[in-house]
Amino acid sequence: MKSKSILTYKRRSLLALMAAAAALPLVMPKSAEAASLADAKARGKVIIGIQGDNAPWGFVNSSGVQDGLDADIGKAFAESLGLKAEFVPLAVANRIPALMTGKVDVLFATMGMTAERAKTIQYSKPYAGNVLSVYGPKDKKIGSYADLAGIKVGVPKSSAMDTALTAGAGSTASILRFDDDAANIQALLSGQVEAIGGNQFYGDRLDAAAKGKYEAKFDLTTLYNGAGTRPGEKDWNEAINTFLDKIKANGELKTIYAKWMKRDVPPFPEQLPDIPFTVK
């Protein structure tokens, strides 16, 4: 009798577990759903994915508020639609997943425009540029790749500067690769290398470390940033491109750029290979 009772209890427990498992998907929280522009207007805000720790592009300031070039542009975009901006700070690796799963509506998140990323997301027209240059001592003549022949040049390994300098001077210069920007800059300051490849903020960092000693020698290339939306979402893409055309024309982008980049807005290309700016 006891064995029968145990079997009955086990059977009932198993049935209860099966029933609970069947009901589980009904009570689990749903994943975020992609919102259209009409959905955003209905709720009164645009949810913008942005970097949270990459000053001056996008960062959370000492007051806990999102700040930087991307934040100012994101706010201006929301205002152009008559909406509020809600920012979601994201790490580099989380930017595209957050967009594609509907956690955010759009990305103003220092999204360098590459053909590989364009296979996954839809880019807007470019709105920012990151100028990469060779830096060296003011008293050393370096005006082109040819002048790098026979000298040691530092780069952050696997960076765009590494790619450009390897292609342009790799057969004649000795290229030393460092783990990050800080190590690359220190290599120049310490004399380990005679020149380095760096982004447009290297000049400020070198000047802070050794006032008046270093300068940009010549430019390597310019990388462009665009806003990111989900593929096929023509409403978001058209709204962002219309907004970007407006702030480029009326000087608002120039003002934001001067505030954060401390330089003029670069000329933007009409097209980039394998990176469409509009939804077809």
C-alpha positions in Angstrom: 0.0 0.0 0.0 2.9 2.3 0.9 4.6 1.7 -2.5 1.4 2.5 -4.3 1.1 5.8 -2.4 4.6 6.7 -3.3 4.0 5.9 -7.0 0.9 8.0 -6.9 2.7 10.9 -5.3 5.6 10.7 -7.8 3.1 10.6 -10.7 1.2 13.6 -9.4 4.5 15.5 -8.9 5.6 14.7 -12.4 2.4 15.9 -13.8 2.6 19.1 -11.8 6.1 19.8 -13.1 5.0 19.2 -16.6 2.2 21.6 -16.2 4.4 24.2 -14.7 6.9 23.8 -17.6 4.1 24.2 -20.1 3.0 27.4 -18.4 6.5 28.9 -18.0 6.7 30.6 -21.4 3.5 32.4 -20.6 4.9 34.0 -17.5 8.5 34.7 -18.5 9.2 38.3 -19.5 9.1 39.0 -23.2 12.2 40.1 -25.0 12.2 43.7 -26.2 10.3 44.3 -29.4 11.6 46.6 -32.1 9.8 49.9 -32.2 8.9 51.8 -35.3 9.1 55.6 -35.5 5.3 55.7 -35.0 5.7 53.6 -31.9 8.3 56.1 -30.5 6.1 59.0 -31.3 3.2 57.3 -29.4 5.3 56.8 -26.3 6.9 60.3 -26.5 10.5 59.3 -26.6 13.4 57.9 -28.6 15.5 55.2 -26.9 19.1 55.8 -28.0 22.0 53.4 -27.7 25.2 55.3 -26.9 28.7 54.5 -25.5 28.9 55.1 -21.8 32.7 55.4 -21.4 34.2 56.9 -24.5 34.8 60.7 -24.0 34.3 63.0 -25.8 32.1 60.8 -28.1 29.7 59.4 -25.5 30.1 59.1 -21.7 28.4 59.4 -18.4 29.5 62.6 -16.7 30.2 63.2 -13.0 26.5 64.0 -12.5 25.5 60.7 -13.9 24.1 62.2 -17.1 24.9 61.1 -20.6 27.2 63.6 -22.3 29.4 64.0 -25.3 29.1 64.6 -29.0 26.8 61.6 -29.6 24.6 62.7 -26.7 24.2 66.2 -28.0 23.4 64.9 -31.5 21.0 62.3 -30.1 19.2 64.9 -28.0 18.9 67.2 -31.1 17.5 64.3 -33.1 14.9 63.5 -30.6 13.9 67.2 -30.3 13.6 67.4 -34.1 10.9 64.8 -33.8 9.2 66.6 -30.9 10.3 63.7 -28.6 12.5 63.2 -25.5 15.7 61.3 -25.7 16.3 58.3 -23.4 19.9 57.0 -23.4 21.0 53.5 -22.9 24.8 53.4 -22.2 26.4 50.4 -24.0 29.7 48.7 -24.2 31.3 48.4 -27.7 30.4 44.7 -28.0 26.7 45.3 -26.9 25.9 48.0 -29.4 24.6 46.0 -32.3 22.9 43.3 -30.2 21.0 46.0 -28.3 19.8 47.5 -31.6 18.9 44.2 -33.2 17.0 42.9 -30.2 14.9 46.1 -29.9 16.5 47.2 -26.6 17.1 50.6 -28.3 15.5 52.3 -31.3 18.7 53.7 -32.9 22.4 53.9 -32.2 24.4 57.2 -31.9 27.3 55.2 -30.4 30.6 56.0 -32.1 29.6 53.5 -34.8 32.6 53.5 -37.2 31.3 52.8 -40.7 32.6 49.5 -42.0 31.5 47.2 -44.8 31.4 44.3 -42.4 29.0 46.0 -39.9 26.9 47.2 -42.9 26.0 43.5 -43.5 24.2 43.5 -40.1 22.9 47.1 -39.5 21.7 50.0 -41.6 23.9 53.1 -41.5 22.8 56.7 -41.9 24.8 59.3 -43.7 28.1 60.0 -41.9 28.0 62.7 -39.2 31.5 62.5 -37.6 35.0 61.7 -38.6 38.0 60.4 -36.8 41.2 61.6 -38.5 44.2 59.3 -38.1 47.6 60.8 -38.4 51.3 60.2 -37.9 52.7 62.2 -34.9 56.3 63.0 -34.1 58.7 65.6 -32.7 58.3 69.1 -34.2 62.0 69.3 -35.1 61.9 66.0 -37.1 61.0 66.1 -40.8 58.2 63.6 -41.5 55.9 64.7 -44.3 55.0 61.4 -46.0 55.4 57.6 -45.9 58.7 58.0 -47.6 60.1 59.9 -44.6 59.4 57.0 -42.3 62.0 54.8 -44.1 64.5 53.4 -41.6 62.8 54.7 -38.4 60.8 53.0 -35.7 57.1 53.8 -35.8 54.6 52.8 -33.1 51.0 51.8 -33.5 48.3 50.2 -31.4 48.2 46.7 -32.7 45.4 45.6 -35.0 44.2 49.2 -35.2 43.3 51.2 -38.3 46.6 53.0 -37.8 48.4 49.7 -37.9 46.6 48.8 -41.1 47.4 52.1 -42.8 51.0 52.3 -41.8 51.7 48.6 -42.6 50.3 49.2 -46.1 52.1 52.5 -46.6 55.4 52.1 -45.0 55.7 48.5 -43.8 58.4 47.5 -46.2 60.7 50.4 -45.2 59.9 51.4 -41.6 60.2 49.3 -38.5 56.7 49.1 -37.1 56.3 48.3 -33.4 52.9 47.3 -32.2 51.7 48.1 -28.7 48.7 46.9 -26.6 46.8 50.2 -26.5 46.9 54.0 -27.1 48.5 54.7 -23.8 51.4 52.3 -24.4 51.8 53.7 -27.9 52.0 57.3 -26.7 54.4 56.3 -23.9 56.7 54.7 -26.5 57.1 58.0 -28.3 57.5 60.0 -25.1 60.2 57.6 -23.9 62.1 57.5 -27.2 61.4 53.9 -27.9 60.0 55.0 -31.3 60.5 58.1 -33.3 56.9 58.5 -34.6 53.5 57.0 -33.9 50.2 56.5 -35.7 47.3 57.9 -33.7 43.8 59.3 -33.7 42.8 62.9 -33.7 43.0 63.2 -29.9 46.7 62.1 -29.7 47.8 65.7 -30.2 46.1 66.9 -27.0 47.4 63.9 -25.0 51.0 64.4 -26.3 50.8 68.2 -25.6 49.6 67.5 -22.0 52.6 65.2 -21.5 55.2 67.3 -23.2 54.0 70.8 -24.0 54.9 72.0 -27.5 57.2 69.1 -28.4 55.1 67.0 -30.8 52.7 67.6 -33.7 50.7 65.8 -36.4 53.0 65.2 -39.3 50.6 63.9 -42.0 47.2 62.3 -42.2 46.7 58.6 -42.8 43.0 58.3 -43.3 39.7 59.4 -41.9 37.2 57.0 -40.4 33.5 58.0 -40.5 30.8 57.4 -37.9 27.1 57.0 -38.7 23.9 56.3 -36.8 22.8 52.7 -36.8 19.2 51.4 -37.4 17.8 48.0 -38.1 17.9 46.8 -41.8 14.8 47.6 -43.8 13.5 50.2 -41.3 13.0 53.0 -43.8 11.2 55.3 -41.3 14.1 55.6 -38.9 16.7 55.8 -41.6 14.9 58.6 -43.5 14.2 60.5 -40.3 17.9 60.4 -39.2 19.2 61.4 -42.7 16.8 64.3 -42.9 17.9 65.4 -39.5 21.6 65.1 -40.4 21.2 67.1 -43.6 19.5 69.8 -41.6 22.1 70.2 -38.9 24.9 70.1 -41.4 23.3 72.9 -43.4 22.2 75.2 -40.5 25.5 75.0 -38.6 24.2 73.1 -35.6 26.6 70.2 -36.2 29.5 72.7 -36.5 28.6 74.1 -33.1 28.4 70.6 -31.5 31.7 69.6 -33.2 33.6 72.6 -32.0 32.4 72.0 -28.4 33.5 68.3 -28.3 36.0 67.7 -31.0 37.8 71.1 -30.8 38.1 71.1 -34.6 36.1 71.7 -37.8 33.6 69.3 -39.2 35.4 67.2 -41.9 34.1 66.9 -45.4 31.9 63.9 -45.7 31.9 61.4 -48.6 28.8 61.1 -50.8 29.2 57.3 -50.6 31.5 54.6 -49.1 32.2 51.2 -50.8 29.7 48.5 -49.7 28.1 50.8 -47.1 24.7 52.1 -48.2 23.5 55.2 -46.4 19.8 54.7 -47.2 17.3 51.9 -47.2 16.4 50.9 -50.8 
